[in-house]
Amino acid sequence: MLRRFAASLVACSLAIASAPPLHAEAYDAHPKLVVILVLDQFRADYLERYRTDFKGKGFNLFLEHGADFPDCYYKYANTETAPGHSTIGTGAYTDGHGIGSNEWWDLKRNKERPITSVEDERYALVGVPQGGKTSPGSSPRNLLASTVGDELRLDTGGDSLVYGVSLKDRASILPAGATANGAFWIDQTSGRFITSSYYMQQLPDYVQAFDDGPRIAQAEQEAGVPNTKNFYNEVGGTPAAVSYEIDFAEALITGAQLGKHETTDMLTLSISSTDILGHRVGPDSDEQRQMVDAVDTDLDGFFTWLDKNVEGGLGNVWIALTADHGIAPVPLNAARMGLNAATIDMKKLTDDLNFSLNQKFSPGEKVEYMLSHQSLPYLALNQPAFERAGINEQEAETAVQNFLQPAFEGMAKPADSNAPSMGKLPPQPHLFRSYTRQQMAEGLYPSTPFGEILGNSYTPNGGWYVMVVPQAFQMAASATGTGTNHYTPYSYDRHVPLALYGAPFNPGIYHGRVEPVDIAATFASLLGLNQPSASVGHILTQAMKPDSAVTYPKPAPERGRRTTHTTVRKKAAAASGTQK
């Protein structure tokens, strides 16, 4: 009997010793920290075009040691910053999370200007310099879906910490979600990191210390604009702002002790400088290449820092790399190459639409049927003006839609009569497609892949509107005529990086279409969470190791037992003698 019992013990111990390693679970702090890294306005082709520039383990962490998906494309048409960051966090498109653009008209909240995607007059800004404007505050009130960070917080009973960081408010708030412990962005004048009373009533000591320290002055000095009163514009578009933002992220990780808890923590970090500069100089400029190289250098430093400051190093960290949107070539450059890269005069377009609408509905009058401050892809109608004229939404939107084609034709530039007959004609604006809000709400699209892209772009925000899709390579004119933009369904705006680094992922290149919505779905699956509430992403199983092959430097306590937030609290209560 004793011999049989001893043999059983040996067999049991051998079974335990040979048990496969646990797969990742947020409840057991596998991994310690998840970082969702977003590069604002960063086309995926940059990684190949400039690959010979990359040194260390910046982008090479993904290209050489991670799972790289070079064929990642958004599947919607409204490729702007706020929708992109919302999509990354929620694993849904605009028809699921509701964020259609960076700003839109909401006449119930403001009749003077469009509201931003995150402004919220119910809260106040926290941490702005003395004399600065504290209202409106900011919040994720318009985000209609949960994020993967929200699901992490829900599933761990709030034990996991989630934070968002960016130079931009929308880029820090939207990907982190409604339950985030905090989101931080900069005051555009001073460069100080601020937040909103939605999250907290005062800045944490570590944020206050960072703001009061030497980093703002150092960044201004590096950018060549000491004592600037416009930090966002003058420093934000320089490499100095990249290192400044990453230094703040490191201060946040240290101060909030991210990666030091019994459940997984998460940080969404959006680098804004690539977008601030990219709008001015375009994707093919030497300046933007230098910016990409600077980001590579700073990421190398950041990943080295994580390796030294997270328990177990990078082996206990997952990192996703992506972007919120791509970017079009500068129209002037594209036109020189022979593309019909015309610019669109938004003021003339709006004036011509108002003129035609007055002729139809109120001859001899000058009613403002189109709201001011228009931007594509959604043209906003002045609903009260139409209603006063007894015109309903369908009639109003259809009229605008019918007048769009002649309005585009009215922007055509005459050919130079002195140009030789063999010369190319100047680029001309062309309308490709338009859809009314009602058509979009009712799903009246062509049964094609393009129709699916349009369907994913529907938003309930913005009142009455018409979605406008110009011909490829065409966009609203910039003030200087040298800049560029993004907001279209074309591949240059939808093509972004998607790369994953961490213990569960097999390094390699994975060709074939994937989407940014797949990040939230994949992380939720691996962390053992519910997918976000509107998630439509696919789990990227093609790049995942078998569970038995996933190991971490330091396994969580009580190996083999699922340690939820509930058991953690019960153990703590028992230790203090308060358990009931």
Residue pairs with C-beta under 8 A, 6 or more apart in sequence:
16 560
19 560
20 547
20 548
21 547
21 548
21 549
21 550
21 551
21 552
21 555
22 28
22 30
22 547
22 550
22 555
22 559
22 560
23 30
23 504
23 526
23 547
23 550
24 30
24 31
24 318
24 503
24 504
24 526
24 527
24 528
24 550
24 552
25 527
25 528
25 562
26 152
26 155
26 156
26 160
26 263
26 264
26 527
26 528
26 529
27 155
27 156
27 263
27 528
27 562
27 563
27 564
27 565
28 262
28 263
28 555
28 556
28 562
28 563
29 261
29 262
29 263
29 264
29 556
30 264
30 552
30 555
30 556
31 264
31 316
31 317
31 318
31 502
31 503
31 552
32 259
32 260
32 264
32 265
32 310
32 311
32 312
32 316
32 317
33 253
33 258
33 259
33 264
33 265
33 266
33 267
33 306
33 310
33 316
33 317
33 318
34 152
34 264
34 265
34 266
34 267
34 317
34 318
34 319
34 320
34 523
34 527
35 266
35 267
35 268
35 269
35 306
35 317
35 318
35 319
35 320
36 88
36 89
36 148
36 175
36 266
36 267
36 268
36 269
36 319
36 320
36 322
36 519
36 523
37 269
37 270
37 271
37 299
37 319
37 320
37 321
37 322
38 84
38 85
38 88
38 166
38 171
38 175
38 268
38 269
38 270
38 271
38 322
38 323
38 324
39 270
39 271
39 274
39 295
39 321
39 322
39 323
39 497
40 81
40 166
40 168
40 171
40 270
40 271
40 272
40 273
40 274
40 275
40 276
40 323
40 324
41 81
41 274
41 275
41 278
41 279
41 323
41 324
41 325
41 326
41 327
41 486
42 274
42 292
42 323
42 326
42 496
42 497
43 283
43 323
43 326
43 327
43 492
43 495
43 496
44 70
44 71
44 72
44 323
44 326
44 495
44 496
44 497
44 498
45 495
46 283
46 292
46 497
47 59
47 63
47 68
47 70
47 497
48 70
49 289
50 289
50 292
50 293
51 59
51 63
53 289
53 292
53 293
53 296
54 60
54 63
54 293
54 296
55 296
55 297
55 300
56 296
56 297
56 300
56 304
57 65
57 300
57 303
57 304
58 295
58 296
58 297
58 298
58 299
58 300
58 303
59 295
59 296
59 299
59 321
61 299
61 303
61 319
61 501
62 68
62 319
62 321
62 497
62 499
62 500
62 501
63 499
64 507
65 501
65 507
66 319
66 321
66 499
66 500
66 501
66 502
66 505
66 507
67 499
67 500
67 501
67 505
67 506
67 507
67 508
67 510
67 540
67 543
68 497
68 498
68 499
68 508
68 509
68 510
69 497
69 498
69 499
69 510
69 512
69 514
69 540
69 543
70 497
70 509
70 511
71 511
71 512
71 513
71 514
72 322
72 495
72 496
72 497
72 498
72 513
72 514
72 515
72 516
73 491
73 494
73 495
73 496
73 513
73 515
74 84
74 87
74 93
74 325
74 493
74 494
74 496
74 515
74 516
75 93
75 452
75 453
75 456
75 494
75 515
75 517
76 83
76 87
76 93
76 94
76 453
76 456
76 457
76 489
76 494
77 377
77 453
77 454
77 456
77 457
77 467
77 469
77 488
77 489
78 94
78 100
78 101
78 377
78 378
78 457
78 459
78 467
78 487
79 325
79 326
79 486
79 487
79 488
79 489
79 493
79 494
80 101
80 102
80 324
80 325
80 486
80 487
81 102
81 168
81 170
81 171
81 275
81 324
81 325
82 99
82 101
82 102
82 116
82 117
82 118
82 170
82 171
82 174
83 93
83 94
83 97
83 99
83 100
83 101
83 324
84 323
84 324
84 325
84 516
85 170
85 171
85 174
85 175
85 270
85 324
86 92
86 94
86 97
86 98
86 99
86 143
86 145
86 174
86 175
87 93
87 94
87 97
87 324
87 516
87 517
88 175
88 268
88 322
88 324
88 516
88 519
88 520
89 147
89 148
89 149
89 174
89 175
89 176
89 177
89 268
89 520
89 532
90 96
90 97
90 143
90 145
90 146
90 147
90 148
90 177
90 517
90 520
90 532
90 533
90 534
90 535
91 148
91 517
91 518
91 519
91 520
91 521
91 524
91 531
91 532
91 534
91 535
91 536
91 537
92 145
92 517
92 532
92 534
92 535
92 536
93 456
93 457
93 517
93 536
94 100
94 456
94 457
94 458
94 459
95 455
95 456
95 457
95 458
95 459
96 144
96 145
96 534
96 535
96 536
97 143
97 144
97 145
97 534
98 142
98 143
98 144
98 145
98 459
98 460
98 461
99 117
99 142
99 143
99 174
99 459
99 461
100 378
100 457
100 458
100 459
100 461
100 462
101 117
101 375
101 377
101 378
101 459
101 462
101 487
102 116
102 117
102 170
103 114
103 115
103 116
103 117
103 375
104 114
104 115
104 117
104 378
104 380
104 459
104 461
104 462
104 463
105 114
105 115
105 371
105 380
105 462
105 463
106 114
106 115
106 461
106 462
106 463
107 383
107 384
107 463
109 115
109 121
113 373
114 373
114 380
116 138
116 169
116 170
117 142
117 170
117 174
118 138
118 139
118 140
118 141
118 142
118 169
118 170
118 173
118 174
119 136
119 137
119 138
120 136
120 137
120 138
120 139
120 141
120 196
120 198
121 135
121 136
121 137
122 137
122 139
122 141
123 136
123 137
123 138
123 139
123 196
123 197
123 198
124 134
124 135
124 137
124 196
124 197
125 132
125 133
125 134
125 135
125 137
125 138
125 194
125 195
125 196
125 197
126 134
126 137
126 194
126 195
126 196
126 197
126 199
126 200
126 201
126 202
126 203
127 187
127 192
127 193
127 194
127 195
127 202
127 203
127 207
127 208
127 211
128 134
128 187
128 192
128 194
129 187
129 189
129 190
129 192
132 187
132 189
132 190
137 196
137 197
137 198
138 169
138 173
138 183
138 196
138 198
139 173
139 196
139 198
140 173
140 174
140 176
140 177
140 178
140 180
140 198
142 461
143 174
143 177
143 178
144 534
145 532
145 533
145 534
145 535
146 154
146 177
146 178
146 532
146 533
146 534
147 175
147 176
147 177
147 178
147 520
147 532
148 177
148 266
148 519
148 520
148 523
148 524
148 527
148 529
148 531
148 532
149 162
149 175
149 176
149 177
149 179
149 180
149 266
149 268
150 162
150 177
150 178
150 179
150 180
150 532
151 524
151 529
151 530
151 531
151 532
152 160
152 162
152 263
152 264
152 266
152 527
152 529
153 160
153 162
153 177
153 179
153 180
154 179
154 530
155 527
155 528
155 529
155 530
156 263
156 264
156 564
156 565
157 564
157 565
157 566
157 569
158 179
158 565
159 261
159 262
159 263
159 565
159 568
160 261
160 263
160 264
160 265
160 266
161 181
161 256
161 258
161 261
161 265
161 266
162 176
162 177
162 179
162 180
162 181
162 265
162 266
162 267
162 268
163 176
163 180
163 181
163 182
163 183
163 184
163 252
163 256
163 258
163 266
163 267
163 268
164 171
164 172
164 173
164 174
164 175
164 176
164 180
164 182
164 183
164 184
164 267
164 268
164 269
164 270
165 172
165 183
165 184
165 185
165 245
165 248
165 249
165 252
165 267
165 268
165 269
165 270
166 172
166 185
166 245
166 269
166 270
166 271
166 272
167 185
167 186
167 232
167 236
167 241
167 245
167 270
167 272
167 273
167 276
168 185
168 270
168 272
169 183
169 185
171 185
171 270
171 272
171 324
172 183
172 184
172 185
172 268
172 270
173 180
173 183
173 185
175 268
175 270
176 183
176 268
180 199
181 199
181 256
182 195
182 199
182 200
182 204
182 256
183 195
183 196
183 199
184 193
184 194
184 195
184 207
184 248
184 252
185 193
185 194
185 195
186 192
186 193
186 194
186 231
186 232
186 236
187 193
187 194
187 231
188 230
188 231
188 232
188 233
189 229
189 230
189 231
189 232
190 216
190 231
191 216
191 219
191 220
191 231
191 232
191 235
191 244
192 211
192 216
193 203
193 207
193 210
193 211
193 248
194 203
195 203
195 207
203 211
204 255
204 256
205 255
206 251
206 252
206 254
206 255
206 256
207 251
207 252
207 255
209 251
210 247
210 248
210 251
215 244
215 247
215 248
216 231
216 244
217 226
218 240
218 244
219 231
219 235
219 240
219 241
219 243
219 244
220 226
220 227
220 228
220 231
220 234
220 235
220 240
222 238
222 239
222 240
222 243
223 234
223 235
223 238
223 240
223 241
225 234
225 235
228 234
228 235
232 276
233 276
235 241
235 244
236 272
236 273
236 276
237 273
237 276
237 277
237 280
238 273
238 277
239 273
239 290
239 291
239 294
239 295
239 298
241 272
241 273
241 276
242 271
242 273
242 291
242 294
242 295
242 298
243 294
243 298
243 301
245 269
245 271
245 272
245 273
246 269
246 271
246 298
246 299
246 301
246 302
249 267
249 269
249 302
250 302
250 305
250 309
252 258
252 267
253 259
253 267
253 306
253 309
254 309
256 265
258 265
258 267
259 265
259 309
259 310
259 311
259 316
259 317
260 311
262 556
262 563
262 568
263 565
263 568
264 527
270 324
271 295
273 291
273 295
274 288
274 291
274 292
274 295
277 287
277 288
277 291
278 288
278 291
278 327
278 484
279 327
279 478
279 483
279 484
279 485
280 480
280 482
280 483
281 287
281 288
281 330
281 482
281 483
282 288
282 327
282 329
282 330
282 333
282 482
282 483
282 484
283 326
283 327
283 328
283 329
283 484
284 329
284 330
284 333
285 330
303 314
303 319
306 313
306 314
306 317
307 313
307 314
310 316
310 317
311 553
311 554
312 552
312 553
312 554
313 553
314 501
315 503
315 552
315 553
316 503
316 552
316 553
316 554
317 501
317 502
318 500
318 501
318 502
318 503
318 504
318 523
318 526
319 500
319 501
319 502
320 498
320 499
320 500
320 501
320 519
320 523
321 497
321 498
321 499
321 500
321 501
322 496
322 497
322 498
322 499
322 516
322 519
323 496
323 497
324 496
325 486
325 493
325 494
325 496
326 486
326 491
326 492
326 493
326 494
326 495
326 496
327 484
327 485
327 486
327 492
327 493
328 334
328 473
328 475
328 484
328 485
328 486
328 488
328 490
328 492
328 493
329 339
329 341
329 473
329 484
329 492
330 482
330 483
330 484
331 341
331 342
331 343
331 427
331 473
331 474
331 475
331 484
332 341
332 481
332 482
333 341
334 341
334 473
335 341
335 342
335 426
335 427
338 424
339 427
339 472
339 473
340 427
340 428
340 430
340 471
340 473
340 474
341 427
341 473
341 474
342 411
342 413
342 426
342 427
342 428
342 429
342 430
342 471
342 474
343 427
343 429
343 474
343 475
343 476
343 477
343 478
343 481
344 376
344 408
344 411
344 429
344 470
344 474
344 475
344 476
344 477
345 411
345 476
345 477
346 374
346 375
346 376
346 476
346 477
348 410
348 411
349 374
349 407
349 408
349 411
350 370
350 372
350 374
350 379
352 403
352 406
352 407
352 410
353 369
353 370
353 379
353 400
353 403
353 404
353 407
354 366
354 367
354 368
354 369
354 370
356 403
356 406
356 407
357 367
357 369
357 370
357 399
357 400
357 403
358 364
358 365
358 366
358 367
358 369
360 399
361 367
361 369
361 386
361 389
361 391
361 399
362 389
367 385
367 389
368 382
368 385
369 381
369 382
369 385
369 386
369 396
369 400
370 379
370 380
370 381
370 382
370 400
371 380
371 381
371 382
374 380
375 476
375 487
376 468
376 470
376 475
376 476
376 487
377 457
377 467
377 468
377 469
377 487
377 488
378 459
378 462
378 465
378 466
378 467
378 468
379 400
379 465
379 466
379 467
379 468
380 462
380 463
380 464
380 465
381 396
381 397
381 400
381 463
381 464
381 465
381 466
383 393
383 396
383 463
383 464
386 392
386 393
386 395
386 396
386 464
391 399
393 437
393 438
393 464
394 436
394 438
396 464
397 436
397 437
397 438
397 464
397 465
397 466
398 436
400 436
400 466
401 434
401 435
401 436
401 466
404 431
404 434
404 466
404 468
405 431
408 429
408 430
408 431
408 470
411 429
412 428
412 429
413 426
413 427
413 428
415 425
415 426
416 423
416 426
427 474
429 470
429 471
429 474
430 470
430 471
430 474
431 468
431 469
431 470
431 471
432 469
432 470
432 471
432 472
433 454
433 469
434 466
434 467
434 468
434 469
435 444
435 445
435 454
435 466
435 467
436 465
436 466
436 467
437 462
437 464
437 465
437 466
437 467
439 445
440 454
440 455
440 457
440 458
440 467
441 458
441 460
443 455
445 451
445 452
445 454
445 455
450 489
453 489
454 467
454 489
457 467
457 489
469 488
469 489
470 488
472 488
472 490
473 490
475 484
475 485
475 487
475 488
476 485
478 484
478 485
486 493
487 493
496 516
498 514
498 515
498 516
498 518
498 519
500 519
500 522
500 540
500 543
503 545
503 550
503 551
503 552
504 526
504 544
504 545
504 550
505 543
505 544
505 545
506 543
506 544
506 545
508 543
510 540
510 542
510 543
512 542
514 538
514 540
515 537
515 538
517 535
517 536
517 537
517 538
518 537
518 538
518 539
518 540
519 537
520 531
520 532
520 535
520 537
521 531
521 535
521 537
521 538
521 539
522 537
522 539
522 540
522 544
523 529
524 530
524 531
524 532
524 535
525 531
525 539
526 544
531 537
556 563
557 563
570 579
573 579
